[in-house]
Amino acid sequence: MSKGKLRNGTEICGDCGALEPGWASINRCILLCDECCSIHRSLGRHISHVKSLKKGNWSLSNLLMVRTLNNSGANSIWEHTLLDPSSKGSRRKPQPQDPLHTTKADFIRAKHQSLSFVFRPSKDDVSSDDADLSQQLHSSVRTNNLETSLRLLSQGADANFFHPEKRTTPLHVAAQAGQALQVELLLVYGANPNEEDQQGRTPAYFARCAGHMDLAERIIECLYEVTDRLSFFVYGRKPEHRTGQHLILPEKSNSIEIAEISQEAKMKLQQLPNQLFEELATDVYDEVDRRETEAAWSCGPVAIENASVPFLPVNPELSATRNQGRQKLARFSSSEFAALIIDILSDARRRQMFASASSQFAGNLKHQSELSDDDPLYDSVASDEDYVTAEQLAKCLKVVEPGKIARPQSADPPCSIQSTLDKTLEGNNLAVEQDLRQKLNSANACIEDLRMELQRMQTMVHKLETENAELRRMVPHSMSIPLPNGHESEPVLQSSHIQRPSSMYEPREGLRSSPWTNSKNQVFQSSVLTMPLPEEVMRRTDQVTKRIQELWVSMQEQGAPVLNRDTFVPCAERIRVAVAELTAIFPKNPTDEAIRTALRALITNTTRLQTDCAGLQSSMGTDRALYLQQVRSTAYDIAKATKQLVSTQIQQQLQASSPAHSPQPPLAQQQSV
C-alpha cells in the first residue's frame, strides 16, 4: 500500500486554489485542502469519496490514476461553465482567504452536489443520449486518455454498459488493452469486476489472456474490496489473493461474554437473505471508511470548527429506514463494531461455502428477498423453510449461568451452532430430494405414454403411405394440369375402367375423365391468357401520350428562365405514373413475345427518362444540350414502345373476334401515337 508519495511540482486545491493540499477526492480526481475537505466529508461518500494523501491506505494504481487526472486538468470538467467566457452569469471561484461558510461551502455544494458547472449538451445534440455516451466510453477506455473517459462518465455514461454488438463492457475492453488507470477509473464509478461477457468471460480473464497478470490480480482484489477492507480494519492485514485465500478466517475470541452478547445478533445475521446481507456489509464498509477518515482527520494540523462527521451522511438514493440504520452504526463502540465485522466475515465465509456447493444444494439455500427498500433492514428475518430457526438453535444453547453453557442431558458430545445448522439443512435437503424423485417418476411415466402414442401414430402413417403407393401404381397414365395459382389440378386418367377412389387423399373426380374436366381445364387456360379490353388500353395510352406531349412542350422552351427547368422532373414522374397504370392492366407474364418486349421497353425507358430529366434540370451550357438530346431520344423510345404495344394488342383482338366487330378507335389511337 502506498501512502501518497507520488507528487507533482506544485499542487493546489481544486476548489479554492490553496497550496499543499493534503486530501484527495477519488471520484472527482482532484486534490483538496483541509477546509474544502471538511465540506466534502459532510456531503457523503456517494457525492465525494475523500481520502488522506499522507495517512490513507492507497493502492499504487489508484493513487496514480487520481494524480494523473488531477495533473491533466480534470478539475476543468467540473468547472466547465466557469471557464467558458461565453457563459452568462457565471459565479466567481472562491479564493483561499475567503470564509469557509458560506462562500466556499455554497460553491462546493453547487459544484459537486448539484453539478451546476458541468457541461450539459443541448437536447438537439444526437450524441447526448446516455447510450451514445456509453458507446463512446466503450471506445475511449482502450486508450490512455483518462480525461475523455472521466468527461463521458460525468455526463452520464454507464460504466457497466453492455455493448449490443461487441457483447462486452468497458471494463472488458480496458482489461484486454492493459489500461490499468482506465480500469481504476471504471471501478471507482461502479463497474462490476465480475461482469461476464456473452461467453461467460470476466475482465480478469481478458487481462490474463492478454498477458497483463498484475492487472488481472488487481481486478480480483477489487472483487473482494468490501471483505478486504473489513479484514484490514479488524486484523490489520488483508488476505493473499495470489495464493487463493480470499477471506481471513475470524479468530475465536477468548471473552465468552462478548460471544454471549453477540449470539442473538449472529443468529439474526445468518437468517438474513443474501440481498439484505450485502446491503448490511456495504453499510458497514461505509462506516469503516468514515471511522478511518475521522481518525486521520483528528490528527490533522488544522482545527476547523464543526468539521467532524459523527455519523454517515444521508444518501437520498436510499430509503429513510436504511439511512437511519446506517447512522445507528456510529453508536457501536469499538469492541461491538469489531464483533459485528467478525460476524459478517464469518457469515460471508459460510455463504461462500454454500454458494460453491452443488447447484441443487445452492438452490435450496437461495432466498430471494421480496422486501422493498422501505422495510426494516437490520431486524428482517427469513422464513422457517429457508433457514434454521432460533428455537431450534436454542435447544442446544441453553444458558445455565453467566459464562457457562449447559451440556445436553444425553451422553452425546456438546452441540454447536454449525452442527445443528448442518443437520437441519441436511433434513431439508432430503425432503427436497424425495420431492424431486416423485416429480421425476411422474415425468418419466408421462414420457413413456407419449412414446407409445407416437409409435401408434407412426404405424398408422406408414400403413396409409403403403396403401397410397399401391393405389398410385394402379394408375400408370395420369396427368396434371397447372392452375393459375401455382398448384396442380386433380389427376385425369386416360382409361375409365377404375371407378373407386385411389385413397383417402384423392377425390373421386380425379380418377376418371369427363367432359366437365376438359371444360374446366379450358377455362383455366383461357383465364391465364386474359388480356385487357381495347377501351381500357386506349384510355391509358391517351394518358401516356398526353404526358409525353407535356414534356415535349417543356423542352421546346429553350429560352425560358432557369426556374422553368424545374418542370422536367415532375413531367418525368407523371410519365412514369401513366406508364405504370398502362402496364398494370396486362398480365405479368404474357404469352405473346411482342407484348412482353414492348412492356419491358416501356419500363426500362421510363426509368432512364427520370435519370435524364434530373440531369437536364441541373445542367448548364453544353451539358444541357446533351441532356436535351437524350431526353428526346428516350421520350421517342417510350412512344415507340407504346405504339408497338397497342398494335400487337389490336392484332390479337382482331384475330380473336370477327371482322365485323373489330374496334376502329384503337387504330386511330395508334396513328396519334
LUMMIMAR-940351 format. One record per atom (N, C-alpha, C): y, x, z. Coordinates in pm, whole numbers, plus 50000, padded with zeros to 5 digits. Atoms other than C-alpha are relative to their C-alpha. Layout:
BEGIN
YXZ/...
//
This chain:
BEGIN
498805008550000/500005000050000/501245008850000/498754992450009/503465011949916/501024993950094/498925004649912/506465009250144/501334999349930/498745001650072/509055005149870/500715012949976/499384987050021/509715041449778/500565001849859/499474998850136/510495035149410/501454995450001/498595003349993/514265036049381/500715004649874/499134996150110/516925037749116/501185007850056/498864992149954/520085058249132/500904992350093/499105008249922/522485031149257/499494985749996/500525013549991/521154997749379/500984991450074/499045009349940/523284967549464/499314986650019/500515013549975/522694932649593/500254991349877/499865008350119/522104907749314/500914988150019/499175011849976/524164880249482/501455003450034/498624996749961/527224898049624/500425014049956/499654986750046/527074933849490/500095010450108/499954990049891/526694951349828/499065011649968/500794988050025/525344986849819/498835000850097/501184997149918/521984998349957/499324987350051/500725012049953/520104965149966/498655004050059/501254996949932/517084965150198/498914989849979/500975010750022/515294933950077/499884997349849/500245003750141/513894920449750/499464985849995/500575013250030/513224885849612/498975001949890/501084996750093/509844888649442/500034991049878/500035009050116/510024857549222/501315000149922/498744998850074/513734862849132/500175014149942/499994986350052/513134900249073/501375006550014/498724993849970/516424910849232/499945005850141/499884994349867/517424931449538/501084992850078/499115007949916/519284916249834/500455008350120/499514994149876/521444927950120/499544991350117/500475007349883/520814916450476/500634986250010/499335012949987/523424888650471/499464990049898/500515009250101/522264873450143/498534996750025/501415002549972/518634877250251/499844989350108/500085010349897/519314855450556/500074986149940/499925013150066/520274826750325/498734997549919/501245001650076/517234832850103/498844995950092/501085003549907/514924830850405/500094985550043/499855014049960/516364797150504/499654990349888/500365008850112/515674783250154/498504997449994/501445002050004/511924788050189/499345008949896/500764991250088/509234808450021/499794993849862/500165006550129/508894782349743/501245001749912/498784997550077/512504789949637/500165014949974/499834985550011/512764827349703/499075006850098/500964992849917/509954849249832/500555014050027/499354987449967/511674877850013/499035009050075/500834989949931/510104910050143/500845012450021/499254988049966/511484940850311/499555011749913/500344988550083/511664971450089/499465011650083/500414988849917/511104995050381/498784996950086/501065003449906/508714976450612/498974990249946/500975009250059/506914952950379/498825007349938/501214994450060/503384959350256/499964995949852/499915002550143/503684962349878/498815006049929/500874993350096/501174968449606/500885007549901/499174991350084/502384995749374/500454992849873/499635006850123/502324974049060/500984988750026/499075010949969/504124945149233/501405005550025/498704993949976/506934967649356/500595005549871/499504994750127/507204984349017/500504988949910/499565011550080/507494950248849/501394995350045/498705004749948/510384939749078/501105009849964/498964990150027/512294972249036/500275001249850/499784999150144/511754973348659/500864988549951/499195011550042/513134938248612/501415000750059/498674998749941/516004944948853/500855010149924/499264990050077/516994976148661/500264995649857/499825004850137/516624957548329/501014988849990/498995010550004/519234931748427/499434986250015/500575013349979/517044902948544/500994990650069/499035008649931/519984890548753/500844992049901/499225007450101/521754880248430/499324987149959/500705012550032/519054853848378/500444988950094/499615010149901/520074836148698/501514997950003/498545001450005/523834841148627/500484999349856/499685000150142/523894833148256/501384993949974/498715006550027/526844808948260/501175007450063/498914992249941/528864831848489/500415011649909/499724988750089/528594860048235/500444995549862/499625005150132/529264837547934/501494997049999/498555002649999/533004838847853/500374986449941/499695012950062/532794806547653/499814988350094/500235011049906/531664786047956/501294996750073/498775004849937/534394764948113/499734996650146/500095003649859/534994760948484/498945007750076/501034992149932/532624788848588/500515004550136/499644995949866/532544798848953/500155015150008/499814985749976/533514832649091/498875005150086/501074994049924/530754855049215/500575006250127/499444994649874/531264864349583/499925015350005/499934985649979/532104899549690/499385003550136/500634996449870/530544919549979/500854996550121/499155002749885/533584913750202/500244985150023/499815014449982/533544875750154/499154995050118/500775005349885/532384854750452/498654994449955/501345004950032/528724845450464/499984984949990/499885014650001/529484809050546/501474996749977/500925006950089/530344791250334/500015006049858/499834994750136/531264813450036/498695004949942/501254994550051/528084833349997/498864989850006/501105009549984/525794805950126/500024989449890/499915010150105/527094779649881/499645005849864/500304993850129/526884803849590/498495002549985/501444996950007/523284814249673/499204987149981/500745012750017/522124777949707/500194994449860/499795004850136/523724768749376/499275008649898/500634990750095/522264799449204/498494999150002/501464999149990/518694799049335/499324986750030/500635012849966/518034764249471/500254989649891/499675009650106/519844743249210/499895005849860/500074993350132/519584769148927/501164995549911/498845005250072/523104759348824/500495009449891/499454990350095/523794791148626/498965004949899/501054996250095/520524793948431/500304993649864/499775005150136/520684789448053/499164987549977/500655012550031/519854753747954/500164997149852/499875002950144/519064748247583/500394985649978/499565013550033/520524717847415/498804991249966/501085009450030/518454686647357/499605000549854/500324999550143/518674691546980/499205012449963/500744987850030/517044725747004/498514997149998/501435003150015/513494722546872/499165008650091/500804990649921/512274753047064/500254999050149/499655001149860/513494740047400/498954992550081/500995007249923/510454719347495/499065009750070/500834991249918/508034732847754/498825005549923/501174995150076/505114735247510/500385011849912/499594988950086/507064757347270/500355012350083/499704988649913/508364778947556/498725006650050/501264994349953/504814783147684/499295007749890/500604992550110/503604793647339/500745013249978/499254987550009/506414819347325/499595009650112/500474991649890/505314831947666/498625005849969/501344995450037/501764834447534/500075012249908/499844988550088/503034858847270/500785011350066/499144989749939/505544877147492/499245008950096/500654992249894/503104888647761/499145011349943/500784988950056/501194911047519/500875012549981/499094988650011/504304933647504/500475004050139/499464995449871/506114952847778/501414994850025/498675005849983/509254931447750/499944990050114/500085008649884/509324917448104/501154990150007/498835008749990/512814902948077/499834987449917/500235011850083/511814879647792/499044990450069/500965008749930/508844866647991/500654993150119/499335006249886/510994860948300/500994989349954/499055009950052/513594842648091/499274987149959/500775011850040/510934819447947/499484992550122/500475006549878/509494812848293/501124992850073/498865006649933/512944804748431/500424987349929/499625011850077/513454779148153/498924989349999/501025010449988/510214760648229/498675003049935/501304996650059/507344779148058/498914999750107/501125001449908/503934773348216/499175012749999/500794987649991/502144804548342/498524997449978/501405003550021/498794785948314/499804992449869/500085007350127/499414772847960/498745004149924/501234997550076/496134769547769/500304997849852/499625000750141/496834777447402/498984991549924/500975008850066/495284749747186/499245006649887/500684993550112/494384773546902/499255012550046/500644987749955/493634806847074/499084997750119/500905004049893/491924788947367/500035009850116/499844990949887/493274813647626/501324996950069/498765001349926/496054815347886/500805013049987/499234987450006/498914840847903/499405011150085/500604989549917/497054859048181/498845006849928/501064993850080/494064864547950/500595010149900/499384991350102/496384879347684/500555012750064/499424988249933/498234902247928/498925009350053/501094991649948/494974914348084/499325007649887/500654993150113/493434922247746/500895010949944/499064990050051/496594940947638/500285011050101/499774989749900/496634961047962/501415000250056/498635000849949/500134949248061/499954996350149/500155002449857/499874953448438/501224993150060/498785006249945/503514943848508/500114985549955/500015013950045/503194912448294/499014991950083/500975006949915/500104903348496/500594996950136/499365002349871/502054907548820/501024988749993/498995010550014/504864885448692/499354986349986/500695012850016/502454857948584/499364995550131/500615003749872/500654859048919/501054995350100/498925004549911/503974855949105/500404985749968/499605013450040/504714824348904/498814990549991/501065009849980/501404807948990/498865000549901/501144999150093/498974819948721/498695000950079/501305000349934/495364813548820/499185012249957/500764988050041/493474847048828/498554997049967/501405003650029/490144828448799/499894990049886/500035009550112/491084807248496/499065005249891/500974996350102/488414806948225/500484995249863/499695004350135/488824805447850/498914990649951/500945009650055/486774783747615/498555004550020/501354994749985/483734806547656/499685003950144/500284997349859/483974809148037/500335014050045/499644986349964/485544843948049/501315000250077/498834999149913/488094853048319/500925011249953/499114988850035/491164875748287/499455013550042/500604987249958/489324902748485/498955004749899/501004996450101/486544901748225/500695005849876/499264994950115/489094906447944/500515014250027/499484986649967/490664936248125/498885010250005/501134990649989/487274951948195/499465003549862/500504997350135/486124948247833/500975008849920/499014991850071/489374964147711/500155013950061/499944986749939/488844994347940/501045001550109/498974999249896/491564985748196/499344996650134/500775002549879/489414989348508/500894997650121/499095001949887/492304992948755/500654986149996/499395013150013/493914961548620/499004988950035/501025009849965/490624942448650/499814999150151/500135000149854/490324952849015/501224993650066/498795006249945/493914942249078/499944984749986/500125014450019/493214907548933/499014994150100/500975004849902/490144903849154/500605000250141/499344999349870/492214914749454/500964988250020/499105011649992/494794887649376/499234986950016/500835012049984/491954862249361/499734997150146/500255001549857/491354868449734/501265003250081/498744996249935/495034872049825/500164993050135/499795007449876/495034844850094/499145005750112/500884994849895/491984857150286/500295014650031/499644986149973/493064893550244/501215000850092/498794999849917/496464885950395/499684995850143/500385004449865/494894867350688/499195010850071/500794989349938/492394895350749/500885011750042/499104988949966/495144921750743/500874996450120/499155004149887/497234901350990/499235001050132/500795000049876/494374899651243/499395013650026/500774987749979/492384931651186/500745012549954/499284988350047/494944954351020/499355007049882/500654994150117/492714961050717/499544988849907/500455009450102/491504944350401/498615003849953/501364996850048/488004941750252/500065008749874/500134991350116/486864966649989/499364991949886/500525008350110/486564945549675/499185008249902/500754991750093/485224975049477/498535000850036/501394999249953/482084975749690/499344986350007/500575013449995/481574938049659/500284992550128/499655006749875/482974929850005/501334992849980/498815008050025/485444901349960/500534993150125/499575006049874/485624888550319/499595009150115/500314992549879/485774906350654/499394990550101/500675008849904/483314891550899/500774999950132/499255000549873/485184879151209/499185005850115/500654994149884/484384898551524/499904989850112/500195009349890/482944879151816/500895003950118/499094997549888/485414875652098/499225000650132/500634998849870/484444886452447/500484989550099/499445009949910/486544859352601/499344986549973/500675013050018/484404828052647/501014988850011/499005010549983/487494808752748/500644996449867/499405002850131/489054812452403/499024992649910/501015006750082/485784802252240/499874985450039/500125013849956/485604770852454/501224991849959/498795007450038/489204761352382/499984996549852/499975002150144/488754765152009/498744993249946/501265005750046/485314748651999/500234986749928/499745013050063/486614713651923/500745001649869/499264997750125/489074726551664/499105005949892/500914994150098/486304746551500/499124989349936/500835010850054/484134715551460/500814991449903/499165007550093/487034696451306/500265007849873/499754991650117/487714725651075/498814999849905/501195000250085/484124725350949/499834986649930/500135013250059/484394688250873/501074997049895/498965002450100/487464691950651/499435001249859/500384998150140/486924686350278/500625012849944/499564987350057/487444716450054/501484999949964/498605000650041/490814704549924/500935001550120/499154999149880/492304699650271/499855013750066/500184986649943/490774732550385/500855010349924/499174990850078/492504750950100/501484998150032/498605002349964/495814734350186/500325005850138/499784994349867/495434744450551/500085015249994/499964985450012/494644780450455/501305004649935/498734996350064/497714781250228/501164998950098/498935001649901/499944768050508/499965011350103/500114988849905/498604794250749/500445013049935/499544988250074/499214820750482/501535000649998/498545000149997/502864809850460/500545003050139/499554997149864/503164811050839/499835014850033/500174985549982/501754846450839/501135007649933/498894993450070/504354856450580/501314998250077/498785002149923/507104840650794/500045008850123/500024991949878/505984858851108/500185014849968/499824986050035/505724892450935/501445002749956/498604998250043/509144887850771/500944999250119/499175001249880/510614877051105/499925012850084/500144987549925/509194908451270/500795011249935/499224989850070/510724930651002/501494997350011/498595003549990/514004911651027/500555003550137/499514997249865/514274915851403/500215014950025/499824985549985/514024953651361/501125005449913/498944995750089/516924954551118/501205005350073/498834994249933/520134973651192/501144990250018/498885009349996/522434943951132/499574987450072/500275012349927/522514914651373/500884989049942/499285011050064/523514882951188/499774987550082/500085012049918/524294851351379/499274988949926/500765011350056/521904821951319/499225004049875/500764995450116/519834842751078/498504998850020/501435001149974/516454836751240/499444987249938/500695011750056/513944812951079/498844996950093/501035002149896/511934798351372/498754993149950/501175006850055/509584777851152/500164999249848/499995000650146/508694772150788/501014989749951/499065009750054/511494755650588/499264988649929/500595011950062/510854721250440/499855002449850/500284999450144/509264720950097/500054985849946/499885014050046/510404689149913/498844995749911/501135003850083/507334690349688/498804995250082/501095004449914/505074683449988/500424987650077/499715012249925/504804651950194/500625003550135/499374998049870/506664647250522/498965003550106/501044997149901/503394647650717/499545014549992/500444986250014/502334680850575/501105009850041/498904991349956/505784696150631/500075000750152/500014999849853/505584685850996/498855008650053/501124991649958/502144701851026/500265014849977/499654986050026/503424733950868/500955005450105/499044995349900/506284735951114/499385001050139/500674999149870/503954729751410/499225013050016/500704987249990/502174762351327/500825010450075/499154990449930/505164780751471/499834999050153/500175001649856/504284766951820/498805007850052/501194992949956/500994786051828/500405013750055/499794986649948/501004816552048/499255010149915/500644989750081/499794849751911/498474999050008/501465001049984/496274845452057/499464987349935/500455012550062/495994809151946/500055000949848/499884998750146/497214817451597/498935009449945/501074990950043/494784846651572/498654993050002/501265007449994/491924823951685/499884990249883/500035009050115/492894798751416/499675007549871/500284992150121/492854825951149/498545004249997/501414996049995/489444838151267/499094988249964/500805011950035/488064802551247/500094997049851/499855002650144/489484798850894/499185010149919/500784989950071/487914831550782/498504997450015/501435002949979/484564821750938/499574988249914/500375011750080/484584787850769/500105002949851/499924996250141/485694803350440/498735007349957/501264993150031/482634826050453/498864990049991/501065010050003/480394796250534/500074991849871/499865007950123/481804776050244/499655008349877/500354991650113/481434805850012/498495001549986/501454999150005/477764809050105/499394987249945/500505012650053/477194772150038/500304998449852/499625001450141/479044774049706/499145008549909/500844991250080/476834802649587/498534996150002/501395004749996/473614783349664/499684992649872/500445007350120/471694762249413/500934988449973/499095010750040/473544735349221/499684987150072/500365012249929/471584707449393/500495000550144/499544998749863/472374720949740/501524999750009/498535000250001/476014726749648/500524986149973/499565013650027/476274691449507/499884991150122/500155007949879/475034677449839/501135002550098/498944996549904/477734695750032/501394996849949/498665001750057/480574688649792/500604986950048/499325011849949/483084664249935/501354998849931/498755001950073/485794651249708/500934991550085/499045006949914/488824641249909/500714989049923/499265011150060/490314607149831/501274996950077/498795002049922/493174611050076/501215003549918/498754996850066/496724610549946/500705011150076/499264989249937/499264637250029/500734995450124/499315005249883/500774613950289/499074998550120/500935001449888/497594612750502/500105012250091/499964988449909/497364634950809/499085011149951/500744988650053/496184669750716/499125006450106/500714991749903/495094686351037/499074991850088/500885008349918/493354656451202/499044991949915/500895007550087/491394643850900/498585005050018/501414996549987/487604643250928/499244993849886/500845005150108/484854637950674/499044989650054/500965010249961/482164611350678/498755006450056/501224994949938/478874614650865/498975004049896/501004997150101/476954616150539/500175014049942/499734987050062/478594648750426/499915011650099/499944989049905/478904669350744/499314995750131/500595002749869/477264672251084/501084994350092/499025006549913/478954650151343/500175007750130/499734993349873/480474661351669/498964996250106/501015004249903/477904640851865/498725008249986/501214992150020/475044659851705/500165014250051/499774986649948/476634692951795/500135000150151/499785000349856/477474682052148/498694999950078/501295000049933/473784677252228/499545014250034/500384986049976/473394714852204/501095008050067/498864992549945/476754724152358/500534993150125/499545006249875/476854706952699/500635010750089/499314990749911/479344723952926/499684996350144/500375002649861/477964726653281/501175003150092/498844996149922/480864745353435/500795009949919/499194991050083/483744766553302/499375013749988/500544986750025/482454798053144/498525000449979/501455000150017/478774787053123/499614988349913/500535010250088/476834767552867/498564997550039/501345003349952/473644749352973/498985001549889/501114999350094/470324756052808/499354986349988/500765012450008/468264726952681/498855000250100/501045000949900/465634714652924/498645004249946/501274996050058/462824722552682/499885015150004/500254985749997/461264756752651/500485007049875/499514993950124/462864762852313/501175009250028/498844991249979/465494790252275/501304992249989/498705006950002/469204781352304/500384996049858/499585005550132/470614760252022/501415004749970/498674995650044/473594773651830/500574990249898/499335009050096/476094756251608/499425001949861/500484997350135/474834773351296/498604994649978/501375004950016/471154764751361/499964984849992/499945014650007/471984728251430/500534995349866/499435003750129/474104726851117/498975001849889/501004997550104/471304742150909/498904989450003/501045010249989/468714717351046/500484986549946/499475012850049/470954687750977/500134999949849/499874999350144/471724699450628/498655000249930/501344999950057/468024705950566/499424985949995/500465013850001/467224670050665/500664991849891/499305007050109/469924656750431/499475004349864/500504995050128/468574678950157/498654993749965/501305006250025/465014664750197/500164985449959/499785014050038/466334629150181/500494998949857/499505000350137/468244636549865/498895003649901/501094996050089/465194653649715/499024988449977/500905011550016/462994623149781/500624989349911/499325009850085/465584600149626/499985004349854/500014995150138/465794622149318/498604999349940/501365001050053/461994622849286/499664985749958/500255013850037/461834584949288/500714996349869/499275002850124/464514582749021/499355006949881/500654992850108/462694609048815/498724993149955/501235007050034/459394589948832/500294987349920/499665012250075/461034557548720/500525003349861/499524996250132/462804575548436/498865004449910/501154996050082/459514590948320/499204988049953/500705012150041/457834556748319/500734992749888/499225006450106/460674542348112/499895007749869/500144991950121/460434571447867/498644997949935/501355002350054/456664565747830/499924986649927/499985013150067/457214528747748/500745000749867/499254998850124/459814537447489/499235008049896/500794992150095/457504563447333/498904991449936/501045008850055/454704537647294/500604989949903/499345009550091/457104512547139/500395006849870/499644992750120/458294539046897/498785002649912/501214998150078/454714546446791/499584987249928/500345012750065/454074509546723/500914997249881/499065002450111/457194507146509/499745009649884/500314990650108/456294538546314/498744995949925/501215004850067/452804524346243/500314988349908/499645011550083/454324491846113/500775004349876/499224995250115/456804510245890/499095007049900/500934993150091/454024532045747/499144990049923/500805010350067/451944501145669/500794993049891/499165006550100/454844484345489/500285009349882/499764990650109/455594515645288/498775001449911/501234999150079/451934517945179/499824987849911/500115012350078/451904481645066/501024999849887/498954999950102/455164485944879/499645009749887/500384990350103/453854517044699/498884994749912/501095005750081/450674498944589/500514989449904/499485010550087/452614469344453/500875005649889/499174994150105/455034491944266/499135006349890/500894994750103/452104508644089/499464989149908/500445011350083/451114474143964/501074995849901/498895003550091/454504471543783/500355012749923/499754987350069/454394500343530/501245000149915/498865000550094/457144488343293/501084991550062/498865007149940/460234478643483/501275007149961/498724994150034/463814484143405/501074993950089/498885004749917/467074480743593/501275000949919/498755001150074/470464470943457/501145003650094/498894996549912/473594487243601/500984988750015/499015010349969/476014463743766/501385006250013/498634994549994/479814467343779/500295006950132/499694994049870/479814476244150/499235012650027/500714987549980/477574506544102/498564998450042/501385002249959/474294490344220/499154996949878/500915003650107/471224482444013/499534985850018/500495013849995/470044447943921/498534999850034/501415001549967/466624434344007/499155004149881/500854995750111/463764448743801/499494988249918/500465010450093/462744428643495/498755005149931/501274995750055/459134430743373/499924996449853/500295003050140/458064432843010/498864990049988/501115009550000/454914413343096/500244989550106/499735011149909/454874379843273/498734994450062/501235005449944/451294377043397/499985000950151/499944999149854/452264386343758/500984989550050/499195011349957/453584355443935/500445001150146/499674999049858/453774366544303/500995011450023/499094988949971/456454388444463/499255012550037/500674987249974/455594425344489/499945002950148/499984997249857/456634429344851/501134992350063/498955007249928/458954416045116/501375005349965/498724994250036/461694438944979/500474995649862/499655003350137/461654424744624/499974984949982/500005014550020/462704388944537/499124996049882/500925005250101/460584366744313/500615001049861/499395000450132/463124365244027/499935013449931/500004986950061/462964402843975/498695003949937/501324996050048/459314402343872/499594993049871/500365006550126/459354380143567/501264998749916/498885000950093/461554379343264/500304985549972/499585013850025/463554348043186/501285000449920/498735000550075/466394337542962/501215000950092/498854999249906/468544333943269/500355014450033/499764985949969/468094371043347/500755006849888/499324993750113/469134381742997/501444995449990/498615004950008/472194359243000/500845005850113/499264994249886/473154372343344/500415014349969/499694986250034/472974408443220/501085000749894/498945000050103/475084399742918/501364997050061/498725002749933/477744385443146/500515012350070/499604987749931/477754417543350/500515010349901/499584990150098/478014439043039/501364996249940/498715004150057/480854418042900/501135001850101/498954998449899/482704419943230/500485014450008/499594985949999/482694458043206/501005002749891/499154997150117/484414456742864/501194990749994/498885009450003/487064431142964/501305007649974/498744993750038/490384440542801/501144990550031/498865008949969/493904427242880/500364991349880/499565009150104/495414398742685/501145006349919/498934994350084/497724407142393/501394996950053/498685003549948/500624388142554/500415009150115/499684991349888/500384409442869/500325014149952/499714986750054/500224441742669/501385000249936/498705000550067/503254430542463/501145000050103/498945000849900/505274422242774/500245013550068/499854987349930/504604455442946/500425011149905/499544990150098/505124475242625/501504998749978/498555001950011/508594459642599/500745007650110/499344993049891/509434474142939/500035015249976/500014985750029/508354509242834/501025003349891/499054997650110/510374506742510/501444999450050/498645001649949/513464494542695/500425012050084/499674988449916/513294523342945/500205012649916/499814988450088/512914549142667/501364999249931/498695001750064/515994534542494/501135003550096/498974996349901/517994537942816/500135015150013/499954985549992/517044574542840/500625005949875/499454995050127/517914579742473/501534998649998/498545002149995/521414564942527/500645010450091/499444989949909/521964588542820/500055013749936/500024987050065/521024618542608/501025000749886/499034999950110/523384607942325/501415003250049/498654997749945/526404611542557/500145014950031/499924985549981/526804649142505/501305004050070/498714996149941/530464650042607/500304992950130/499745007249875/530024629742925/500305009650113/499744991349885/531254643543258/498715004550067/501174994349933/528944663243482/499314989550087/500595009749910/528454633943714/499044990649929/500895009150071/526744613943437/498615005749983/501334994450011/523834638043443/499044993950104/500865005649897/522554620143749/499174988449950/500775011350052/521184592543525/498675004149941/501234995850067/518394614043376/498774997750090/501145001649911/516104614643678/499694985350029/500335014349982/516454577043750/499364993949876/500605005450122/515674569643385/498545004249990/501394995350004/512544591143402/499154992550102/500765007349899/511484573243720/499704985849954/500245013650050/511914538943558/498955000149889/501034999050104/509834550543261/498635001850064/501294998149933/507104562343499/499464987050057/500445012849944/507024528243671/499514990749890/500415008850110/506854509843338/498665004449942/501294994950052/504024532343214/498884996950098/501035003149901/502124527543541/499604985449995/500325014250012/502384489743505/499204997249872/500735002250126/501134492143144/498565004950013/501354994649990/498134514343222/499154992950105/500765006649894/497164493543526/499204988249950/500715011850048/496034463943316/498765003749920/501184995550074/493434484943129/498925004650098/501074994949912/490024494143277/500175014950026/499884985949965/489734527443448/499265009049901/500794992250095/487054539743206/499694991349877/500255008250119/487454520842875/498985006849908/501054994750088/484614524542627/500565005849871/499414995350125/486914529942331/500695013550022/499444986649985/487804566542284/501485000349970/498575000150037/491174558842119/500874994850115/499235005349887/492344537542411/500015010050116/500064990249893/491174563742658/500935011849974/499114988950036/493074591142469/501474996050014/498615004749991/496244570042449/500454998950145/499645001349859/496194562442822/500205013850065/499864986649945/495664599342907/501305006549954/498754994450051/498584609242680/501214993750068/498885006749932/500844583242841/500225006150139/499864995049862/500154595943195/500505014549999/499614985850004/500484633043102/501465001649959/498624998750049/503734629042906/501004994350099/499085005649900/505274607243178/500275010150112/499814989749897/504704634343437/500865011549950/499204989250056/506134660943206/501454995649980/498635005050019/509164638643134/500805000950130/499284999149873/510054637343504/500445014450030/499634986049978/510004675343526/501135004349908/498954996350096/512124679543211/501334993650037/498745006749963/514694653943328/500625006550124/499474993049883/515014671543663/500655013149960/499394987750047/515654704543483/501254997549921/498815003450078/518124687643247/501164996450091/498925004449910/520094672843534/500695011850069/499424988549931/520614707043699/500335011649906/499804989050094/521014727843379/501475001149959/498654997350047/524204743143234/499905008049870/499864991750120/525194757442894/498844998649905/501094999850099/522414767942658/498734994150057/501205005849940/519714757642906/500014984849986/499935014550012/520974722042882/499544995549863/500435003750135/520464721142505/498485001349986/501464998350005/516904734342551/499304988550072/500615011149927/516114707842809/500174986849926/499815012150080/517624680842584/498924998949893/501025000150104/515224690742308/498624996750059/501295002949937/512244689942549/499904985450042/500035014249960/513204655442681/499804991149879/500185008150122/513504641742326/498555000549954/501384998650046/510094655742235/499034992350089/500905007049908/508434641742546/500154984949987/499805014450018/510014607342501/499364995349870/500655003650126/508804607142141/498484999250017/501455000349976/505254615342259/499594987550078/500315012249926/505364586442505/500034987949907/499935011150095/506484562442230/498825000349903/501134998850092/503774575842001/498714995550066/501205004349929/501054570842265/500014985050024/499915014549983/502334535642332/499644992749871/500325006050129/502144527541961/498515000749972/501434998550023/498594541141941/499214990350088/500695009149911/497544520542245/500084985749951/499835013750047/498994488342101/499194997849873/500745001550126/497454494341758/498514998850025/501445000449972/493984501041895/499614987050067/500325012249930/494094471042124/500054988049906/499895011250096/495224448041841/498805000049907/501164999350089/492434460241615/498754994650069/501165005249928/489844452941884/500074984850013/499875014549988/491234417941934/499754993149865/500255005850133/491164411441557/498524999949968/501434999750026/487544422141538/499244990050085/500695009349911/486564400341834/500284985549969/499645013950029/488304368941701/500054997949849/499925003450142/488604350941369/501365003849946/498694996450057/491374359741126/501064989450021/499005010649984/492964325841178/500695000650134/499414999449866/493574333041544/500515013850034/499484986749970/494794368541512/501454999350040/498615000849950/498054373641705/500945008549915/498994992950077/501094383241498/501065006950084/498924993349925/503634391341773/499715014450035/500194985849968/501904423641873/500255009249882/499714991550115/502254436841516/501495002749991/498554997849999/505974431141536/500415009650111/499704990749891/505994448541870/499645014249960/500414986650044/504114477841712/501085006149912/498964994750087/506814481141445/501255003750077/498814996749921/509574480141705/499835013150075/500244987349930/507964508241899/500085011649904/
//
